[in-house]
Amino acid sequence: MIRDPDSGPSPYDVLADAGVTPWTSQADLRDVPFELLARRLMTPFTQAAWDELRTVRGRLLVDLFRYDVELAAELPGAVAEIDRLLQEQAGPGGPGAGDPLSDEAAARLLADLVRFDV
């Protein structure tokens, strides 16, 4: 796991007393404030931890830092996959790997990147 030494505990650690783990479903996470209130555990600290996990975007960001990734080993495969996807999206006659993208193609890729927000 990647941990920022200057950051506080993980939201999962803060909410462990309410039964929250990385395997808690997003639907079950919606009920956590009620559990915290019932057990008199709702504090500004636990509220902030729940706020980090309650949205899909926030939870994905928290979960991202739970993985230990060896960047040097993963980077060549990731670059090859990105090049393949760019070539696939550009279609025949489109830019090749390493060629600059048009503004329109870059805007489409950016829109696809942020589309996961539910």
Backbone bond lengths (Angstrom), bond angles and torsions (degrees), N, CA, C in turn:
res aa  C-N    CA-C-N  psi(-1)  N-CA   C-N-CA  omega(-1)  CA-C   N-CA-C  phi
1 M - - - 1.436 - - 1.526 108.45 -
2 I 1.323 115.96 140.38 1.447 122.17 176.38 1.517 107.42 -88.96
3 R 1.318 118.01 122.81 1.469 121.53 179.95 1.509 109.73 -124.76
4 D 1.293 114.71 131.76 1.451 120.73 174.15 1.526 106.51 -81.59
5 P 1.331 118.26 119.22 1.468 119.37 -176.61 1.529 112.75 -63.57
6 D 1.326 117.45 -21.81 1.459 120.43 -179.72 1.522 113.25 -89.30
7 S 1.332 116.73 -9.32 1.469 119.07 -178.36 1.524 109.94 -86.66
8 G 1.326 114.70 162.99 1.457 120.48 177.86 1.512 110.85 -79.82
9 P 1.307 116.49 -167.18 1.464 119.94 179.29 1.527 111.36 -67.88
10 S 1.304 115.29 159.42 1.454 122.02 178.05 1.528 109.65 -63.66
11 P 1.333 118.26 146.66 1.468 119.75 175.23 1.529 112.07 -56.81
12 Y 1.321 116.68 -31.27 1.465 119.64 177.52 1.529 110.76 -65.83
13 D 1.335 116.72 -38.04 1.464 119.97 177.45 1.523 111.16 -66.85
14 V 1.330 116.36 -40.68 1.462 120.95 -179.55 1.527 110.92 -64.58
15 L 1.334 116.55 -37.99 1.468 120.90 -175.31 1.526 113.36 -97.09
16 A 1.319 117.22 11.42 1.468 120.63 -178.41 1.530 112.24 -60.49
17 D 1.333 117.90 -35.21 1.470 120.30 179.72 1.525 112.26 -64.89
18 A 1.323 116.69 -21.80 1.471 120.85 177.36 1.527 111.00 -93.31
19 G 1.329 117.10 5.94 1.459 121.32 176.97 1.516 114.44 83.76
20 V 1.324 118.42 16.90 1.464 121.79 -179.13 1.528 109.43 -85.60
21 T 1.324 115.14 127.57 1.456 122.87 176.72 1.524 107.71 -133.36
22 P 1.324 118.43 171.69 1.468 119.54 174.94 1.532 112.84 -60.77
23 W 1.312 117.70 -17.25 1.462 121.29 -179.27 1.524 112.58 -94.50
24 T 1.321 118.33 0.65 1.459 121.81 176.42 1.526 108.38 -68.77
25 S 1.329 116.40 130.05 1.466 119.60 -179.17 1.528 109.99 -69.46
26 Q 1.317 115.00 159.07 1.462 120.07 178.98 1.532 109.77 -65.03
27 A 1.322 117.40 -34.40 1.466 120.65 177.86 1.534 110.70 -65.10
28 D 1.332 116.73 -43.17 1.471 119.99 178.45 1.529 111.63 -67.50
29 L 1.312 116.16 -30.04 1.463 120.07 -179.49 1.533 111.27 -65.59
30 R 1.333 117.11 -26.79 1.468 120.39 178.81 1.521 112.03 -63.77
31 D 1.328 117.80 -26.15 1.464 121.72 -178.33 1.531 113.19 -88.71
32 V 1.309 117.70 -5.68 1.463 121.31 -176.31 1.531 112.86 -58.99
33 P 1.339 120.34 -41.62 1.469 117.86 179.72 1.531 112.99 -58.46
34 F 1.325 116.63 -35.30 1.460 119.74 179.02 1.527 110.99 -67.19
35 E 1.323 116.12 -39.45 1.466 121.26 176.70 1.525 110.25 -64.58
36 L 1.320 116.06 -43.51 1.466 119.95 179.03 1.533 111.22 -63.02
37 L 1.323 116.49 -42.56 1.463 120.31 178.91 1.523 111.45 -65.23
38 A 1.331 116.10 -42.87 1.463 120.13 -178.62 1.532 111.48 -63.86
39 R 1.307 116.92 -33.59 1.465 120.98 -178.45 1.526 112.35 -96.51
40 R 1.317 116.20 9.04 1.477 123.27 179.39 1.532 111.77 55.85
41 L 1.331 114.42 41.01 1.464 120.93 178.90 1.528 112.41 -109.40
42 M 1.327 117.19 -0.56 1.462 119.58 -178.65 1.526 109.54 -76.02
43 T 1.319 115.24 113.13 1.458 123.55 177.72 1.526 107.25 -130.57
44 P 1.297 118.79 168.95 1.468 118.98 174.47 1.535 112.32 -57.42
45 F 1.318 116.33 -32.83 1.470 121.43 179.62 1.534 111.17 -67.60
46 T 1.350 117.37 -46.99 1.464 120.06 179.01 1.526 110.59 -71.29
47 Q 1.329 117.59 -32.56 1.467 120.79 177.05 1.529 110.25 -63.28
48 A 1.329 116.90 -42.48 1.466 120.78 178.51 1.533 110.94 -64.22
49 A 1.333 116.44 -39.62 1.470 120.17 178.52 1.520 110.28 -64.62
50 W 1.330 116.64 -42.82 1.466 119.97 178.86 1.529 110.53 -65.71
51 D 1.322 117.43 -38.90 1.470 120.88 178.59 1.525 111.29 -60.25
52 E 1.333 117.27 -34.43 1.467 120.19 178.45 1.526 111.91 -67.12
53 L 1.325 116.89 -31.82 1.466 120.55 -174.20 1.529 113.96 -98.84
54 R 1.309 119.01 -15.01 1.465 119.95 -169.37 1.522 114.43 -73.13
55 T 1.339 118.36 -23.94 1.463 119.65 176.50 1.525 109.11 -100.79
56 V 1.306 115.24 153.15 1.468 119.87 179.37 1.526 109.68 -61.19
57 R 1.316 116.70 -43.95 1.465 120.58 -179.02 1.533 110.87 -61.07
58 G 1.321 117.42 -47.17 1.457 120.96 -179.68 1.512 112.08 -63.97
59 R 1.331 115.24 -41.35 1.465 118.66 -179.04 1.522 111.62 -67.78
60 L 1.331 116.94 -39.18 1.461 119.34 177.44 1.525 110.93 -61.21
61 L 1.313 116.82 -38.75 1.454 119.83 178.59 1.525 111.43 -66.35
62 V 1.339 117.43 -43.74 1.465 120.83 177.42 1.531 109.74 -62.40
63 D 1.332 116.41 -44.95 1.466 120.44 -177.93 1.527 112.30 -66.76
64 L 1.320 116.70 -32.00 1.465 120.62 179.49 1.522 111.17 -55.79
65 F 1.314 116.83 -40.75 1.456 120.41 -176.59 1.522 113.21 -81.07
66 R 1.310 118.50 1.97 1.465 121.57 176.27 1.532 111.64 -84.89
67 Y 1.341 117.13 -13.86 1.453 121.08 -176.38 1.514 110.91 -93.05
68 D 1.319 115.24 136.22 1.452 121.86 175.16 1.527 107.00 -94.20
69 V 1.313 116.44 109.54 1.456 121.54 -175.30 1.517 109.24 -113.85
70 E 1.320 115.69 131.26 1.459 120.70 174.59 1.524 106.80 -90.63
71 L 1.310 115.74 96.64 1.452 122.87 -171.05 1.525 112.80 -56.40
72 A 1.323 117.77 -43.81 1.467 120.93 -177.40 1.526 111.62 -61.15
73 A 1.314 117.58 -34.10 1.461 120.76 -179.51 1.525 111.50 -80.33
74 E 1.319 118.26 -32.52 1.461 122.22 -175.29 1.525 113.58 -86.59
75 L 1.310 118.00 -26.73 1.456 121.42 -172.88 1.532 114.71 -60.82
76 P 1.325 120.98 -46.35 1.474 119.13 -179.43 1.535 112.98 -59.73
77 G 1.315 117.30 -41.37 1.465 120.02 178.05 1.516 112.17 -66.26
78 A 1.330 116.47 -38.16 1.465 120.77 179.26 1.524 110.61 -66.64
79 V 1.331 117.29 -41.37 1.465 120.89 178.63 1.524 110.05 -63.57
80 A 1.322 117.17 -43.26 1.466 120.46 179.04 1.527 110.72 -62.82
81 E 1.325 117.65 -40.86 1.465 120.95 179.56 1.526 111.25 -66.74
82 I 1.327 117.18 -41.02 1.467 120.52 177.68 1.526 110.16 -63.68
83 D 1.318 117.28 -44.61 1.464 120.34 177.91 1.526 111.05 -59.71
84 R 1.342 116.70 -42.02 1.467 120.52 179.60 1.525 110.77 -63.57
85 L 1.332 117.00 -44.34 1.464 120.51 -179.72 1.529 112.11 -66.63
86 L 1.326 116.36 -39.20 1.467 119.43 177.03 1.518 111.31 -63.63
87 Q 1.321 116.26 -42.55 1.464 120.38 178.90 1.527 110.31 -64.97
88 E 1.319 115.91 -40.87 1.465 120.85 179.04 1.530 110.98 -63.89
89 Q 1.322 116.93 -42.61 1.457 120.84 -178.62 1.528 111.24 -71.98
90 A 1.323 117.68 -33.57 1.453 120.83 -179.27 1.519 111.25 -69.39
91 G 1.334 116.77 -29.22 1.461 120.57 179.79 1.521 111.01 75.32
92 P 1.352 115.17 -175.77 1.465 118.78 -178.94 1.535 110.54 -65.88
93 G 1.304 114.72 137.04 1.456 120.14 178.40 1.517 113.48 80.71
94 G 1.344 117.48 2.18 1.464 121.21 -179.70 1.508 110.49 -81.41
95 P 1.316 116.48 -177.99 1.464 119.02 -179.56 1.517 111.35 -66.78
96 G 1.299 116.64 146.28 1.457 121.12 177.42 1.515 110.28 -87.74
97 A 1.321 115.51 178.04 1.470 119.94 178.45 1.520 108.97 -61.10
98 G 1.304 116.46 131.83 1.449 121.18 179.68 1.515 113.43 91.34
99 D 1.343 118.18 -17.79 1.464 120.55 176.65 1.518 108.99 -76.75
100 P 1.332 117.65 145.84 1.475 119.20 179.66 1.524 111.22 -67.28
101 L 1.317 115.50 145.67 1.462 121.04 177.71 1.514 109.63 -82.10
102 S 1.322 114.89 151.60 1.461 118.68 172.80 1.525 108.34 -71.60
103 D 1.327 116.59 161.77 1.463 120.45 178.50 1.518 110.98 -59.20
104 E 1.337 116.41 -38.00 1.469 120.79 -179.66 1.532 111.16 -65.66
105 A 1.324 117.34 -43.73 1.468 121.16 179.57 1.523 110.60 -65.54
106 A 1.325 116.99 -40.46 1.466 120.32 178.19 1.525 110.81 -64.38
107 A 1.331 117.50 -39.72 1.468 121.35 178.27 1.522 110.84 -64.33
108 R 1.357 117.45 -40.02 1.475 121.11 177.86 1.525 110.82 -63.30
109 L 1.342 116.92 -43.27 1.461 120.25 179.43 1.521 111.14 -64.56
110 L 1.325 116.82 -40.60 1.463 120.46 177.93 1.518 110.81 -64.49
111 A 1.327 117.77 -41.39 1.462 121.09 178.10 1.528 110.35 -63.12
112 D 1.326 118.17 -39.30 1.464 121.74 177.76 1.520 110.57 -65.63
113 L 1.321 117.44 -35.16 1.454 121.56 -178.25 1.521 111.96 -66.10
114 V 1.301 117.96 -39.90 1.464 120.87 -176.40 1.515 112.76 -95.04
115 R 1.311 118.63 3.76 1.459 122.41 -176.86 1.527 112.95 -71.02
116 F 1.352 118.97 -18.53 1.466 121.14 -175.56 1.521 112.74 -68.04
117 D 1.317 119.46 -15.07 1.469 121.95 -177.17 1.524 109.59 -65.56
118 V 1.325 115.41 119.64 1.473 120.71 -176.94 1.506 109.90 -98.88
